[in-house]
Amino acid sequence: MELIFLVFILMLSIFLGFELINKVPATLHTPLMSGANAISGITVVGAISLAGTGQQDLSNWLGAAAVALATVNVVGGYMVTDRMLAMFKKRGSK
């Protein structure tokens, strides 16, 4: 019964996320990307705290993988945000 409930929650969150993202106007995507990058930064801090616990080998490896993946997400997100913001600058200015 619990597995069915968890699958239902997953499907509901996928549907809700898809519907919310489709309703966001194009002018709001840049601020939302910056907010998502800030949340990923919090994920990096949490992953670092998990990676350094020293409890088990598996948790250390998973924590290190979480640090690496969240860091890639943050760096890539800021690169995309910078590129999107560059589209709004005038062509003559740097």
C-alpha positions in Angstrom: 0.0 0.0 0.0 2.8 2.4 0.8 4.5 1.8 -2.6 1.3 2.8 -4.4 1.0 5.9 -2.3 4.6 6.9 -3.1 4.1 6.3 -6.8 0.9 8.4 -6.7 2.8 11.3 -5.0 5.6 11.0 -7.7 3.1 11.1 -10.6 1.2 14.0 -9.0 4.4 16.0 -8.5 5.5 15.3 -12.1 2.2 16.5 -13.4 2.1 19.6 -11.2 5.7 20.5 -12.1 5.0 20.2 -15.8 1.9 22.3 -15.6 3.6 25.0 -13.5 6.6 25.3 -15.8 4.4 25.5 -18.9 2.5 28.5 -17.4 5.7 30.6 -16.7 6.2 33.4 -19.2 9.6 33.6 -21.0 10.6 36.8 -19.2 10.5 35.0 -15.8 12.8 32.1 -16.8 16.0 34.0 -15.9 15.0 34.9 -12.4 13.7 31.4 -11.8 17.0 29.9 -13.0 18.9 32.1 -10.5 16.6 30.9 -7.7 17.0 27.2 -8.8 20.8 27.7 -8.7 20.6 29.1 -5.2 18.7 26.0 -4.1 21.3 23.8 -5.8 23.9 25.7 -3.8 22.1 24.7 -0.6 22.2 21.1 -1.9 26.0 21.4 -2.2 26.3 22.4 1.4 24.0 19.5 2.5 25.9 17.0 0.4 29.2 18.2 1.9 27.9 17.7 5.4 26.8 14.1 4.4 30.0 13.3 2.7 32.1 14.2 5.8 30.2 12.1 8.4 32.5 9.1 8.1 29.7 6.7 9.0 29.9 4.2 6.2 31.7 3.8 2.9 28.5 3.9 0.9 27.3 7.1 2.5 30.7 8.7 1.8 30.6 7.7 -1.8 27.0 8.9 -2.2 27.8 12.2 -0.5 30.8 12.7 -2.8 28.7 12.0 -5.8 26.0 14.4 -4.6 28.7 17.1 -4.1 30.0 16.6 -7.6 26.6 16.5 -9.3 25.2 19.5 -7.4 28.4 21.5 -8.2 28.0 20.7 -11.9 24.4 21.7 -11.7 25.2 25.1 -10.0 28.1 25.9 -12.4 26.1 25.0 -15.5 23.0 26.8 -14.2 25.0 30.0 -13.7 26.6 29.7 -17.1 23.2 29.4 -18.7 21.8 32.3 -16.7 24.8 34.5 -17.7 24.2 33.6 -21.3 20.5 34.4 -21.1 21.2 37.7 -19.4 23.8 38.5 -22.2 20.9 38.4 -24.7 19.3 41.4 -23.0 22.4 43.6 -23.2 22.9 46.1 -26.0 25.2 45.0 -28.8 27.7 47.8 -28.4 28.2 47.5 -24.6 30.3 44.8 -23.0 
